[in-house]
Amino acid sequence: MGHHEAPNPARALRHRALLRAGLTVTAVGAALAGAGSAAQAAPAPEAPAAGQNAMATDLAAAAQGVTGATGYAIAPAKTLRLDPLANTGVDPLDNGVGTQVADFKPVSTAMATSPVTSGGALKDLPLTGRAAGLLPG
């Protein structure tokens, strides 16, 4: 077997990593799509009263259905784990840096990265958690 035919381990590792990333993205997309279909149907609208436009009633019912289903579609996205490799030995995001000068308290970046590297969701992050709390669901 010639040198050009020898297997390249770096290429195989890259291929495996890309395959895993693609499968992860596919699984997240499927979970979000499944969550959107879990919305409950709205009750049947009442017949329009005399003199009331049926088109306005249909639009109002459609708007009510969209706002009611939004909470069911967004709720799983707020609780979805951001780092699928969290709490494993191969987590690339678990990379805190710390230092200590003289006898001052040590300073570390682990406090800023810990919500993600500990397996937190969007609602667990310090700033975006408050913003996610404003979303329905």
Buried (B, 14 or more C-beta within 10 A) or exposed (E): EEEEEEEEEEEEEEEEEEEEEEEEEEEBEEEBEEBBEEBEEBEEBEEEEEEEEEEEBEEEBEEEBEEBBBEBBBBBBBEBBBBBBBEEEEBEEBEEEEEEEEEEEEEBEEEEBBBBBEBBBBBBBEEBBEEBEEBEB
